[in-house]
Amino acid sequence: MLLNIKVICPHSKYFALHDILFSRKAERYLFNFQHKQKLTMQKTFCKVERIEPLTDTVSRVILNPEHTVDFTAGQYLRVIMTEQDKRPFSIANAPREDGRLELHIGADPGNAYSAQVLQMMRDEGKVQIDGGHGNAFLRADKPKPIILLAGGTGFSYTYAILQQLLSQPLKEPVFLYWGTRTLGDMYAHSELVALDKQHHHFHFIPVVELTDASWVGRTGWVHKAVLADFVSLEPYQVYIAGRFEMAGAAREEFHQQGLLLNNIYGDAFEFI
């Protein structure tokens, strides 16, 4: 997933509830203070081991770093094109013993930003990165029922968190809602259906925008499916990745349905 960062007016309606925002700022400050030296040193070259298509427009990239990258499930790395041009992508795996990193890079026609990264990887066979970055990582120390919400290649962010959660028996329910334009865009559909059957406390809910007569699942906006399924979101932690517009709407509407704002996480919320 490419983290498409843009600036939102600070007087936006999403800047509300000063006490919640203050606690978020305090949490970010503490995290950055504790990891400042670590983050400044987390720069390494990676061998590009494999680039393979997941769909017509999304590629899986496997990187083998020269030095271990210290990160937590839900964080992202930056591909260093130049010192002035560092492009962020969600890490699509939980930390692995072999240290390898997985990315899911969407490059639609006309998306030169991502296409240039993939082309450099193909041409040079290696890439320099830094990371892990981001404050929307899994809060493993705060066990609660969890909702993972992904739009498009935002799935890579939720996939990393899901891998970490499933690395040990689930004690709380985990719901993954993934929304895509078509079923063909949902490149991990079969895998997630199998995981749903394998793990009693894991539930996968695919949501497709454009369907044909054979589709019997959910349709429409993915965050609306969550709202329809839960009377109250107060007990839950929510992790979100996708378009900023979706993340902003989900935060507002989930809060109206009981979700505490300090229990919702997503890199988008650093900017909206």
Residue pairs with C-beta under 8 A, 6 or more apart in sequence:
1 89
1 90
1 92
1 104
1 106
1 152
1 153
1 154
1 155
1 156
1 157
1 241
2 87
2 88
2 89
2 105
2 106
2 113
2 114
2 153
3 76
3 88
3 89
3 90
3 267
4 243
4 244
5 88
5 271
6 244
6 271
7 271
8 14
8 244
8 271
8 272
12 272
13 252
14 248
14 251
14 252
14 272
15 21
17 261
20 260
20 261
20 262
23 262
24 262
24 269
27 135
28 135
31 135
32 39
38 70
39 130
39 132
39 133
42 69
42 70
42 130
42 131
42 132
43 80
43 128
43 129
43 130
44 65
44 66
44 67
44 69
44 128
44 129
44 130
45 65
45 66
45 126
45 127
45 128
45 129
46 63
46 64
46 65
46 66
46 101
46 126
46 127
46 128
46 129
47 63
47 64
47 66
47 125
47 126
48 61
48 62
48 63
48 121
48 122
48 124
48 125
48 126
48 127
49 62
49 63
49 64
49 100
50 60
50 61
50 62
51 59
51 60
51 61
51 62
51 118
51 121
51 122
52 59
52 60
53 59
53 60
54 60
54 104
54 187
55 184
55 185
55 187
57 106
57 107
57 108
57 109
58 104
58 105
58 106
58 107
58 153
58 185
58 187
59 104
59 105
59 107
59 118
60 92
60 102
60 103
60 104
61 102
61 103
61 104
61 105
61 118
61 121
62 100
62 101
62 102
63 100
63 101
63 102
63 103
63 127
63 129
64 98
64 99
64 100
64 101
65 99
65 100
65 101
65 129
68 99
69 77
69 99
69 101
69 129
69 131
69 132
70 132
71 77
71 91
71 95
71 131
71 132
71 137
72 95
72 132
72 137
72 138
73 91
73 94
73 95
73 137
73 138
73 160
73 161
73 163
73 164
74 134
74 136
74 137
74 138
74 157
74 160
74 161
74 239
74 265
75 91
75 131
75 132
75 133
75 134
75 136
75 137
76 88
76 89
76 90
76 91
76 131
76 132
76 133
76 134
76 157
76 267
77 88
77 89
77 91
77 101
77 103
77 129
77 130
77 131
77 132
77 133
78 86
78 87
78 88
78 89
78 129
78 130
78 131
78 133
79 86
79 87
79 88
79 89
79 117
79 127
79 128
79 129
80 86
80 127
80 128
80 129
80 130
81 87
81 116
81 117
81 120
86 130
87 113
87 114
87 117
88 133
89 103
89 105
89 117
89 156
90 103
90 104
90 154
90 156
90 157
90 160
90 241
90 267
91 101
91 102
91 103
91 131
91 132
91 156
91 160
92 102
92 103
92 104
92 156
92 157
92 159
92 160
93 100
93 101
93 102
93 159
93 160
93 163
94 160
94 161
94 163
94 164
94 167
95 164
101 129
102 156
103 156
104 153
104 155
104 156
104 159
105 114
105 117
105 118
105 153
106 114
106 152
106 153
107 114
107 115
107 118
117 127
120 127
121 127
134 267
135 265
135 267
135 270
136 157
136 239
136 241
136 265
136 266
136 267
136 269
137 265
138 161
138 164
138 165
138 239
139 237
139 265
140 164
142 237
143 171
143 172
144 172
144 235
144 236
144 237
144 263
145 172
145 173
145 174
145 175
145 235
145 236
145 237
146 161
146 165
146 172
146 173
146 174
146 175
146 236
146 237
146 238
146 239
147 174
147 175
147 177
147 226
147 233
147 236
147 237
147 238
147 239
148 158
148 161
148 162
148 174
148 175
148 176
148 177
148 238
148 239
149 158
149 177
149 222
149 223
149 226
149 238
149 239
149 240
149 241
149 242
149 250
150 157
150 158
150 176
150 177
150 178
150 179
150 222
150 240
150 241
150 242
151 178
151 179
151 180
151 222
151 241
151 242
151 243
151 246
152 179
152 180
152 181
152 185
152 242
152 243
154 240
154 241
154 242
154 243
155 178
155 188
155 241
156 241
157 239
157 241
157 267
158 176
158 178
158 239
158 241
159 188
161 239
162 174
162 176
162 195
162 202
165 174
166 195
166 199
166 202
170 199
170 200
170 201
170 202
171 201
172 201
173 201
173 202
173 203
174 201
174 202
174 203
175 203
175 205
175 226
175 229
176 192
176 202
176 203
176 204
176 205
177 205
177 207
177 222
177 223
177 225
177 226
178 186
178 192
178 204
178 205
178 206
178 207
178 222
179 206
179 207
179 208
179 209
179 221
179 222
179 223
179 225
179 242
180 186
180 206
180 207
180 208
180 209
181 208
181 209
181 210
182 208
182 209
182 210
182 211
183 189
183 206
183 208
183 211
183 215
186 206
186 208
189 206
192 204
192 206
193 204
195 202
195 204
196 202
196 203
196 204
205 217
205 218
205 225
205 229
206 217
206 218
207 217
207 218
207 219
207 220
207 221
207 222
207 225
208 215
208 217
208 218
208 219
209 219
209 220
211 219
218 225
221 246
222 242
222 246
223 246
223 249
223 250
223 253
223 254
226 233
226 250
226 254
227 253
227 254
227 257
230 236
230 257
232 257
232 258
233 254
233 257
233 258
233 259
234 258
234 259
234 260
236 259
236 263
237 263
237 264
237 265
238 250
238 254
238 259
238 263
238 264
238 265
239 264
239 265
239 266
240 246
240 247
240 250
240 251
240 264
240 265
240 266
240 268
241 247
241 266
241 267
241 268
242 268
244 268
244 271
244 272
247 266
247 268
247 269
247 272
248 268
248 272
251 261
251 264
251 269
254 264
255 261
255 264
